Structure formats: structure tokens, C-alpha cells
Amino acid sequence: MAETYPDYMNPQLMHINREDPRAASLPYADEKSALSHSIDRSPWIKSLNGSWRFKLLDSPLDTPENFPRNIDYSDWTTIEVPSNWQTVGFDIPQYTNVLYPFPVEPPYVPLENPTGLYIRHFSLPGNWINREVFVRFEGVDSAFNVWVNGKRVGYSKGSHMPTEINVTHYLQNGRNEIAVQVFKWSDGSYLEDQDMWRLSGIFRDVIIFSTPRLRARDIEVRTELDSEYKDATLHLSIKLRNHAYNEVKGYAVKAKLLDEKNNVIADETITNLLSIIAGEEREVKWKKTIKSPLKWTAETPHLYPLLISICNTAGETEEIQCVEVGFRNVEIKIGEFLVNGEPIKIRGVNRHESDPVRGHAVTLESMITDILLMKRHNINAVRTSHYPDDPRWYDLCDKYGLYVIDEADIETHGCVPEWGYLSKSALWKDAYLDRAIRMVERDKNHPSVIIWSLGNESGYGANHDAMADWIHHRDPSRPVHYCEAWTSDGPSPVVDINSCMYPTIQRLDDEGKGKSGEKPFFMCEYAHAMGNGPGNMEEYWQIIRSSKQLMGGCVWEWCDHGILRHDQKGKPYFAYGGDFGEYPHDGNFCIDGMVFPDRKPHPALFEYKKVLEPVHTDTVDILTGKLKLENRYDFLSLSGLTAHWEVRHYDSLVQQGDFDLPDIPPRQSDDVTLPLERNLRAEPGDYWLNISYRLKEANLWARHGHEVAWAQFALPSETKSLHAVHHSHQDSLTMVKEGRNLRVVGEDFHLVLDLAHGIISEWKCNDVTMVRSGPEFNLWRAPIDNDKWILHKWLQNGLDHANQFVRETHFELTDTHEALIHIRYTVGANGQGTILHGNATYVIHGDGEVILRQNLTPALDIEALPRIGVCMTLPREFNSMLWYGRGPHENYPDRCTSAKVGIWRGKVDEQFVPYIRPQENGGKSDVRWIALTNDRGVGFKVHGTHRFIATASRYSSKDLALANHTCDLVERDEIFLSLDHAVCGLGSASCGPRPLEKYILKPIETSFELHFKPISLERNSALP
């Protein structure tokens, strides 16, 4: 006997009464309202968003018999639609990456399956009589039944695609009722195992709309450019359906194409002798040659509104729909990915739909915020990971200019016995195809969509082949991508683009040289942006630009998926997996974006902007100001930019100017010469040429003057010792040993060195405490997420609780003006072996300067150390920070391309980067000197004989390492200053490669020197 399944556990039942998939255009009454694309402007569209009656049940079995008839919902609560019920107080959110949130036995899900019941009432406008009426759900997670006026009208699944149901014959005059039963889990959940919060309910818009009996059910627009990519042919296909009970004759279908200023380009009647019998659907086609249209690209998002009208025999317009046409071609030629005949690079990100309060129910305002941030940071593409997005997102990408890799709602990551189990099962073939078909049919008219993706992390099987075959036949204008379409012989022929996730630099270089064939190669995920990371993005792009086959890639990912919560004291924080008591969960692995949940950028986003910048500057002859400008745009000339340049002597401006950039075509270079004056650089010291490239005119996504790129060069000048120090021979010293303490006293200061610990325990200058303790050798940092590759070895060898153990001390006054203290020590942890041997020498001068020399010899065989440097604690009031190095934002050796060298000012508090899971943060690399002072400018300055990395914080490494969230951190009554000779690179090993070898801190013999000098900025101390 064949097994039967309930509807929501039947993978071969896609829907009941769902309309055929179509493009997401809607009916309007006139041209003006159709051009607005606002549903509020159409008399034929009514939103059902808002307050619905709601009840959450523990199981579908708890649904009242005969629901929704005769339901007393007086004790029900209300819920806003769209929303996820977990974000408004029902059930709990659950975050998993791979694991399913229920036992894996497809297609079964537990009967203990939370089920949401929704009811609302509405009235139909009076002018909807004798018209067809449809209800449209843009997204419901995961499967759902719909009733109208007590009668079941449909069923559907596939959380991220629309469902339309014809409800014409179920409606009544006056008050109507719509009821929805939503299953948290269904067989469809097995295909939706994406790395995300598992959230349920009606989370996208719901509308009801009406059409005439004869309507344009579906509209398809395709553009074809000629061999010279100059003129275009516009292909229009309209599927007309007659819902009337009788034949329709004599209706006219018209098409009007407008330009960006709404000037008429074409206005024609496609047919005026239309005849369609009752219940029939007929396709009518039209094509038109358009001379030299402006082409659509992400850099030039030109759109032409196309109005399609249906007119009755009296000449009255019964319906108008508007499609925004972008004239563009996508091709692959000789392994190169082309748009409009030109090669492009995908400078992209992966984007989940995520909001810290609303969950997956993202607003239009949030989408616009995302797009503006992306455009302003030189991002040109988005992969809709891992499902089709809200349809409004594609409208925005068309309008603002973003390429879209549109991905089917398929991921079976947690399936057992293997990921690809369902992908190979004939039982699930129709379910796979259904998701591909609905995606393509909905989004086919969007010029922003340049690639179809078959889904994510679902192994590879015959069902993917079926999807690819259908898409290739349905839409040959776009290539097909799927990361896992690989066989034992190499990449599968069913995809047009080879792809992988998180390749090493070497793997990427090999693919760029054709290792896997002649197809373009795409990193659908790379540079895992979890916590303080990723590193070495610049090196990725050096390889990408070196090869025609390498298309670029999409960083994982755009946004941290934190959910806003408040602790018991009302302090806000962002929650991640496990914070709601759910099981299973994947912890903070959802906190892996380039922006925080509230869309404040991580420092990594500044780095990505710099790496992707459209203007690359190189020197030809820096002495004469001759530079070479390379245009890295794909389509734009550099003539749309202007530049401001300046020469600075340390922090002082000595010369500046402006110029418009020449008309340099894409991928071309040309020279410019700046009028640099040599005589202005006569004073010894460091001179920097800074150039800022800015928009000449405002556009949709940025104001006039927005910086898109910058460059910095050191200018040659006379040299001198940057930190030459002249010690006063009149300042004498005394030195006294007091038990374990060695006291050194000068005219304006006294210093106490704890010989047992080998650190300064007290240092005062003019009665102001400079240091509370330290400097002490330090090799530990609060682990970053990307330390995953080495962290277990660090902990195994006790690096997290290693200390400096003094073995021998020696001290002397070399003369009355200089004290010398030698300390021999080892570094290790209780119960562990020695990590390294050290020799520290303090040289104390009569004018208060302290010099620390460190010589280190490793004793532990380990691949990498976290850091090599010293740490110290300072008085709380030393909150003002001034440094000469890279800034102003956080930067590390393998993520510092975006940080200029300069003299930067700020508060210590402002350097803290609130990574959702606290970790090492706030570093500043290539530091020449740093000064910490109180509000009166009194403090001390540190300079090194070599550049170093400096970090100042209100929290210790231990504080950061022990905290699970920012709200767990308690601000200390002191400041922690780390001065590092070197630190280990960031990499992206939270889900990707470890740092490049050149950024790994090897345990080798090391020496460094730091100079500490009391200063008073009020007295105009010499800085730099």
C-alpha cells in the first residue's frame, strides 16, 4: 500500500490552487500611477498588511475542527503582518547553520510542530465588482493553508517565493474574512536549511488585487544588443488570460516605451483584433528596434519604463502594467564574463534578509539603507543567499545599480547520510524544479539579475541537472551557477560558471590560470567576515585582477544576524545562537557580517571599499608630481570624478590643490602631474601626499563630493632622526633598593620597579601618575573568531594564562644621569613548559625618559604566536589618545590598506569596536609614536625604533575573552595599553583560510625597543 502524507509532509504536492508563476508586476488604472510603482496609487490593489488576529498552537493537531468556521477568537491576541512570530513574543528564535532543528527523516517533520492561525477581515472596494480578485502572499515560512469566508481556497509552500490564489468566487459583498494556517515546519523545510535564524510566519507583504476579466497574466521583457552593442531589439511577450465565461473580441493591447525623462520612445498597438475564448490563455509578442539606447549596468543603471495597456472595445483602458526595461546583454566568451560586451568583475557580498528587531521581515527603508551602504563602499553585486529576496529588493537593484546573483530557495546542508541525498532523489525532483521555475518566472524582467543560482550547499545530483536544463531552455540570456556542481572529473557541464567557496590564494591563482577549464571562475563566498576580520582582501584582488577568467566574488557576508535584546539592567546587546535556550544551535556563527545588525559598518567594510576602489594611483616620478591613474571602473570614464590633493608635513598642511580627472576609459591608464613645490619640503621630517577622488556630481546613492577612492605616498625630503632625544646632563638620578622594590628618583619624577615581577609598579612625574603597572611582556590576545585554526594549540600550551617569571636582576647607576636595570625572565604558564626566554633592559635617564629593550628567544615549537609585545595599565584619566601611524579606524597588518598614515586624535573609548562576541579589537598598525594624556594634556609618549602596533582599551584581554556579549563587559577603572612589536594576522579561518604565511607571527628570536617620555601638551612638547 502506498504511503500517504499530510499535505505539509508531501514533497510531491507543491500547491493547491496556486496560480502559475509570473513576473511580479501589478495592475494600475492610469499611466501616472503605473509609473509610480506604488501600490497605494492603484485603485486595484489593497494591502492586507497590518493587525491580524493570531493564535499559536503547539501542533497542527490542535487546530480547531472546521477551522476557521465558527471560531471564537475573542481570547486571541493580535500580530502585525508582515512579521516573524518569534520576534514578537511567540515561540523562540533558533539559529542553526547546518543542523536541522528537528530529527532528520525526510519528508517527515514532528507533529509537535508549532502552528500559527491568522484571521483578518476586509471589505472590497465597490468598483471591484465583475473583476477577478487575487490574494498574493510574498513570503510565508514554511507552508500554509488559506481560507476565504470559511472555504479553503489554497495551499502552498516555498518560504521565499510568492503565492497567488484566485479568490474571486469565494468573496461576498461587504465584510470578508481571510484565514491562514502556517506550519512552522514542513517537507519544504528540508530544502530550506540555510545558515540563518529559523523564524516563522507571514513575513512578507500580503495584498489583494483585482484585474479585468481579460488580463495580462504575465509579461516578459528581453533585450538583445546587436553585434556592436549599440542598437537593441526589445522583445515583449504578453500572456493574456480570459477569465470571462464568454469569448472576448476586439480588445486592444498597447505598448509605450519611455526614456528616463518620460519622453516617448515608442508607442504602438500590438493588436486591436484580439479574440480569446473563455478560459483560454494566449501569448502575443512584439519586438521593436531601439536605436542607441542607454545601456543598463551596475555603474550606469539606465531604465526605460514600458507601459502595457489593455483597452476594451470602447477604447477605455482597463489595466496598465509597467515594467522597467534595462537594455543589457550577459555573455561568456573565451572564459570571460561580459556585460554588454565588456568584462566585469563581481565586487560583491552575500546578503541574508535580516533585521535586528523584525527578523526576516525587512522593510523597504532597511533595503535602501543596505543598498546605499553598498554603493558608497564600491560594492557592485549581491548574491541573494540563499533564496530569492523580497521582490522590492530587485526593483532597488535595478534602480540604484547592483548586479544580482539570484539564488533558488534550496539548501540541504544538514541532510543525512549526505548533503546531496535529496538532490539525487526522484521523489524530490518536482520540488527542486518548482523553486527554480518560480524564481525565474518572478525575476526574469530585472536587468540587475545577471546569473541564476541553483541554490546552496545541497550536494550535487540529478535534480540540479533538471533545474539547470529547465533554466537554460527557459532563459538562455543568463548563465547558470551552482557552487557544488563538481564531479570526479571536474566541473559539471550543466553550469556555465565554475565556482567555489573560501579558496586559498594559491587555489584562486590556479583557477585563474585555467586549472578547471575555460569557464569563468567565481568565488560565491570568500573572506569570511566574522568578528575582527577578514584579512588579506588586498591579496585576493591582486590575483583577481591578474586573470580574465576570475570574475571576482562575494564576501560572506553583509550583515551580522544579531537579534536585539536587553539584559536585566536594560543594557542592549545583540543575541546569537543559544541565547534563547534553543537546541541545537550554532552559537555566534551568524555574527559574520561587514556591518553590525543596526548597519553600522565594521572596520572591514572600510577595507573592502579601499580594495575595490575604482581609481588606482601609482607613481611615475614622485619628485615632479607625475602619477599614473588607472581606471578600474567597468564602464565609466574617470571624467565623472574630481580630485583634491594635499601635502602634509606630519599633521601640518603645506600645499593643496584640486583637479578634474581626465577622460580615461575603463581599464585604461593615463598620467597626470601635480604642481608639487620642492621648496615647501625643506624642513626635515615626513611629508605625505594625500589624494582624494570624489564624485563630481550627486547621484542616487551619494552626494556631490563623496569619496570613492584615495591614495597616499611618502614624499622624499631631508632626513633626520625622527626621535632624536637630547638628554639634559644637569638632571641627576638617585637609585635605592627597598626590599623587592628598586626606586629611581629624578628631579621631576620617581619610578618604582618591582624586581620580583620585573615591571614598573609606580611612575609619577610632577605628582601625576603615569603608569599603574607594566610594561610587562605579553603574548596573549583575546581570541578573535578567525583564530580558530590555531586557538586550540594556544590554549593547549597555556598561552592564555602565561606570565613573566623573573629569573635574575641586575641594576646600576652608570653615572649620575642614567640608571640601568637588567632583567632575565621566562614566559610560561603554571603546569606548562617554557614558551620563551627574555632579557629586558630598562634605561632611565635623568630627564624622565625610560627606554625598554627586549630580546626574546622562543622555547616552544608552535606554528604561531598571538602577539609579541608589552602591556601596561594606565590611570583612567589618560583617555586622550594621539598617535602617528595608520588610522583613524581599527587596522591590523593584513587589514590596513584602508588606513592612512597620519597623526590621529581620539578618545580611548572611541577606539573600542563592539564586536558582538567581544574579542581583540582597536589595533593601530605602523605606529611611529603614541601619546596617552589626561584632559590637561599631561601624560607620556611612546616611540619605537621600529614601527609597532598599539591598542588602548578600557577592557583587558581577559575581560574580552570571558565576555559572551558586549553587555557582559564592565568598564575598568584603568586603561590597558598594548604595545606590540608584531601580531598574528587576522585571516578568515572562522570559515576559510588561515592568514597568509607572511602575516603569521612565527616564534623566532626577536628584539625591539620602546622609548617612554613624559609630556605635557600644554607646554608644547615636541610632537612628533
LINBEL-V567818 format. One record per backbone hydrogen bond with DSSP energy under -0.5 kcal/mol. NH is the residue of the N-H (numbers start at 1). CO is the residue of the C=O. If there is no record, write none. Layout:
NH,CO ; NH,CO
This chain:
9,6 ; 10,7 ; 11,9 ; 13,10 ; 14,12 ; 16,155 ; 19,164 ; 24,442 ; 25,23 ; 28,320 ; 34,30 ; 35,31 ; 36,32 ; 37,33 ; 37,34 ; 38,33 ; 39,37 ; 41,38 ; 42,39 ; 45,42 ; 46,208 ; 48,206 ; 50,81 ; 52,79 ; 53,119 ; 54,77 ; 55,117 ; 57,55 ; 57,115 ; 62,59 ; 63,60 ; 67,64 ; 69,66 ; 71,68 ; 73,71 ; 76,73 ; 77,54 ; 79,52 ; 81,50 ; 82,202 ; 83,202 ; 85,200 ; 87,84 ; 88,85 ; 89,86 ; 90,85 ; 94,198 ; 96,94 ; 96,196 ; 105,103 ; 105,108 ; 108,105 ; 113,111 ; 115,57 ; 116,182 ; 117,55 ; 118,116 ; 118,180 ; 119,53 ; 120,178 ; 122,176 ; 124,174 ; 128,125 ; 129,126 ; 131,128 ; 132,211 ; 134,209 ; 135,165 ; 136,207 ; 137,163 ; 138,136 ; 138,205 ; 140,159 ; 141,201 ; 142,140 ; 143,183 ; 144,156 ; 145,181 ; 146,154 ; 147,179 ; 148,151 ; 149,177 ; 151,148 ; 153,146 ; 154,146 ; 155,16 ; 156,144 ; 157,14 ; 158,142 ; 161,158 ; 163,137 ; 165,135 ; 166,17 ; 167,133 ; 167,165 ; 168,133 ; 170,167 ; 171,167 ; 171,168 ; 176,122 ; 178,120 ; 179,147 ; 180,118 ; 181,145 ; 182,116 ; 182,180 ; 183,143 ; 184,114 ; 187,8 ; 189,186 ; 190,187 ; 191,188 ; 192,189 ; 193,411 ; 194,192 ; 196,96 ; 196,194 ; 198,94 ; 199,197 ; 201,141 ; 203,139 ; 203,201 ; 204,139 ; 207,136 ; 208,46 ; 209,134 ; 210,44 ; 211,132 ; 215,213 ; 215,241 ; 217,215 ; 217,239 ; 218,239 ; 220,237 ; 222,235 ; 224,233 ; 226,231 ; 229,226 ; 232,290 ; 233,224 ; 234,232 ; 234,288 ; 235,222 ; 235,233 ; 236,234 ; 236,286 ; 237,220 ; 238,284 ; 239,218 ; 240,238 ; 240,282 ; 241,215 ; 242,280 ; 243,213 ; 243,241 ; 248,276 ; 250,274 ; 251,274 ; 252,311 ; 253,271 ; 254,309 ; 255,268 ; 256,307 ; 257,266 ; 258,305 ; 259,263 ; 262,259 ; 265,257 ; 266,257 ; 268,255 ; 270,253 ; 270,268 ; 271,253 ; 274,251 ; 276,248 ; 279,242 ; 279,244 ; 280,277 ; 282,240 ; 284,238 ; 286,236 ; 288,234 ; 290,232 ; 290,288 ; 291,289 ; 293,290 ; 296,327 ; 297,295 ; 297,300 ; 302,295 ; 302,300 ; 304,325 ; 305,303 ; 306,323 ; 307,256 ; 307,305 ; 308,321 ; 309,254 ; 309,307 ; 310,319 ; 311,252 ; 312,316 ; 315,312 ; 318,310 ; 318,316 ; 319,310 ; 320,28 ; 321,308 ; 323,306 ; 325,304 ; 325,323 ; 327,294 ; 327,325 ; 328,326 ; 331,338 ; 333,336 ; 336,333 ; 338,331 ; 338,336 ; 339,342 ; 340,329 ; 342,339 ; 344,337 ; 346,551 ; 347,345 ; 348,346 ; 348,553 ; 349,381 ; 350,555 ; 351,383 ; 354,352 ; 355,359 ; 356,597 ; 359,355 ; 361,358 ; 362,360 ; 367,363 ; 368,364 ; 369,365 ; 370,366 ; 371,367 ; 372,368 ; 373,369 ; 374,370 ; 375,371 ; 376,372 ; 377,373 ; 377,374 ; 378,375 ; 379,374 ; 380,347 ; 381,347 ; 382,403 ; 383,349 ; 384,382 ; 384,405 ; 385,383 ; 387,384 ; 393,390 ; 394,390 ; 395,391 ; 396,392 ; 397,393 ; 398,394 ; 399,395 ; 400,396 ; 401,397 ; 402,397 ; 403,380 ; 404,448 ; 405,382 ; 406,404 ; 406,451 ; 408,453 ; 410,408 ; 411,191 ; 412,457 ; 415,412 ; 421,418 ; 422,419 ; 424,420 ; 424,421 ; 425,422 ; 428,425 ; 429,426 ; 432,428 ; 433,429 ; 434,430 ; 435,431 ; 436,432 ; 437,433 ; 438,434 ; 439,435 ; 440,436 ; 441,437 ; 442,438 ; 443,439 ; 444,440 ; 446,443 ; 447,445 ; 449,446 ; 450,404 ; 450,448 ; 451,404 ; 452,479 ; 453,406 ; 454,481 ; 456,410 ; 458,459 ; 463,423 ; 464,461 ; 465,461 ; 466,462 ; 467,463 ; 468,464 ; 469,465 ; 470,466 ; 471,467 ; 472,468 ; 473,469 ; 474,470 ; 475,471 ; 478,475 ; 479,450 ; 481,452 ; 482,497 ; 485,482 ; 486,484 ; 487,490 ; 490,487 ; 492,485 ; 495,492 ; 496,480 ; 497,480 ; 498,520 ; 500,522 ; 502,525 ; 508,504 ; 509,505 ; 510,506 ; 511,507 ; 512,508 ; 513,509 ; 513,510 ; 514,511 ; 515,510 ; 517,514 ; 520,496 ; 521,549 ; 522,498 ; 523,552 ; 524,500 ; 524,522 ; 525,500 ; 526,554 ; 529,556 ; 529,592 ; 530,528 ; 531,529 ; 531,591 ; 533,531 ; 534,987 ; 535,987 ; 536,894 ; 540,536 ; 541,537 ; 542,538 ; 543,539 ; 544,540 ; 545,541 ; 546,543 ; 547,544 ; 551,521 ; 551,549 ; 552,521 ; 553,346 ; 554,523 ; 555,348 ; 555,553 ; 556,526 ; 557,555 ; 558,350 ; 560,595 ; 561,590 ; 562,560 ; 563,575 ; 564,356 ; 564,562 ; 565,573 ; 567,571 ; 570,567 ; 573,565 ; 575,563 ; 575,573 ; 577,587 ; 579,576 ; 581,578 ; 586,95 ; 589,586 ; 590,587 ; 591,588 ; 592,590 ; 594,557 ; 594,558 ; 595,558 ; 596,600 ; 599,596 ; 602,594 ; 605,602 ; 606,602 ; 606,603 ; 607,603 ; 608,604 ; 609,605 ; 610,606 ; 611,607 ; 612,608 ; 613,610 ; 616,614 ; 616,630 ; 618,628 ; 620,626 ; 621,626 ; 624,621 ; 625,621 ; 625,622 ; 626,621 ; 627,625 ; 627,672 ; 628,618 ; 629,627 ; 629,670 ; 630,616 ; 630,628 ; 631,668 ; 632,614 ; 632,630 ; 633,614 ; 638,664 ; 640,637 ; 641,638 ; 642,694 ; 643,659 ; 644,692 ; 645,657 ; 646,690 ; 647,655 ; 648,688 ; 649,652 ; 650,648 ; 650,686 ; 651,649 ; 652,649 ; 654,647 ; 655,647 ; 657,645 ; 659,643 ; 661,641 ; 664,662 ; 665,663 ; 667,631 ; 667,633 ; 668,665 ; 670,629 ; 672,627 ; 674,625 ; 676,674 ; 678,676 ; 680,677 ; 681,678 ; 682,679 ; 685,718 ; 687,715 ; 688,648 ; 689,713 ; 690,646 ; 690,688 ; 691,711 ; 692,644 ; 693,709 ; 694,642 ; 694,692 ; 695,706 ; 696,640 ; 699,702 ; 705,695 ; 706,703 ; 708,693 ; 709,693 ; 711,691 ; 713,689 ; 715,687 ; 718,681 ; 722,720 ; 724,721 ; 727,725 ; 731,728 ; 732,730 ; 733,816 ; 734,745 ; 736,743 ; 738,736 ; 738,741 ; 741,738 ; 742,753 ; 743,736 ; 743,741 ; 744,742 ; 744,751 ; 745,734 ; 746,749 ; 747,846 ; 750,764 ; 751,744 ; 752,762 ; 753,742 ; 754,752 ; 754,759 ; 755,740 ; 755,753 ; 758,754 ; 759,754 ; 760,774 ; 761,752 ; 762,752 ; 763,771 ; 764,750 ; 765,768 ; 766,748 ; 768,765 ; 769,767 ; 770,763 ; 771,763 ; 772,873 ; 773,873 ; 774,760 ; 775,871 ; 776,871 ; 778,869 ; 787,784 ; 788,785 ; 789,786 ; 790,787 ; 791,787 ; 793,790 ; 794,790 ; 795,791 ; 796,792 ; 797,793 ; 798,795 ; 799,794 ; 801,798 ; 802,799 ; 803,828 ; 805,803 ; 805,826 ; 806,756 ; 806,804 ; 807,824 ; 808,824 ; 810,822 ; 812,820 ; 814,812 ; 814,818 ; 815,818 ; 818,815 ; 819,844 ; 820,812 ; 821,842 ; 822,810 ; 823,840 ; 824,808 ; 825,823 ; 825,838 ; 826,805 ; 827,836 ; 828,803 ; 829,833 ; 832,829 ; 835,827 ; 836,827 ; 837,857 ; 838,825 ; 839,855 ; 840,823 ; 841,853 ; 842,821 ; 843,841 ; 843,851 ; 844,819 ; 844,842 ; 845,843 ; 845,849 ; 846,817 ; 848,845 ; 850,1012 ; 851,843 ; 852,1010 ; 853,841 ; 853,851 ; 854,1008 ; 855,839 ; 856,1006 ; 857,837 ; 859,835 ; 860,835 ; 862,860 ; 865,1001 ; 866,779 ; 867,779 ; 868,982 ; 869,778 ; 870,979 ; 871,776 ; 872,977 ; 873,773 ; 874,975 ; 876,973 ; 878,875 ; 879,877 ; 880,933 ; 881,906 ; 882,931 ; 883,904 ; 884,929 ; 885,883 ; 885,902 ; 886,925 ; 887,900 ; 891,923 ; 892,895 ; 895,892 ; 899,896 ; 900,887 ; 900,898 ; 902,885 ; 902,900 ; 904,883 ; 904,902 ; 906,881 ; 908,879 ; 910,907 ; 911,907 ; 911,908 ; 912,909 ; 914,912 ; 915,913 ; 918,916 ; 920,782 ; 924,950 ; 927,948 ; 928,884 ; 929,884 ; 930,942 ; 931,882 ; 932,940 ; 933,880 ; 934,938 ; 937,934 ; 939,1015 ; 940,932 ; 941,1013 ; 942,930 ; 943,1011 ; 944,928 ; 945,1009 ; 948,927 ; 949,980 ; 950,924 ; 951,978 ; 953,976 ; 960,956 ; 961,957 ; 962,958 ; 963,959 ; 966,916 ; 968,965 ; 969,966 ; 971,969 ; 972,954 ; 975,874 ; 976,953 ; 977,872 ; 977,975 ; 978,951 ; 978,976 ; 979,870 ; 980,949 ; 980,978 ; 981,868 ; 982,868 ; 984,866 ; 985,999 ; 988,993 ; 989,786 ; 991,988 ; 999,996 ; 1000,996 ; 1000,997 ; 1002,1000 ; 1003,862 ; 1004,1002 ; 1006,856 ; 1008,854 ; 1010,852 ; 1011,943 ; 1012,850 ; 1013,941 ; 1015,939 ; 1017,937 ; 1019,1016 ; 1020,1017 ; 1021,1016 ; 1023,1021
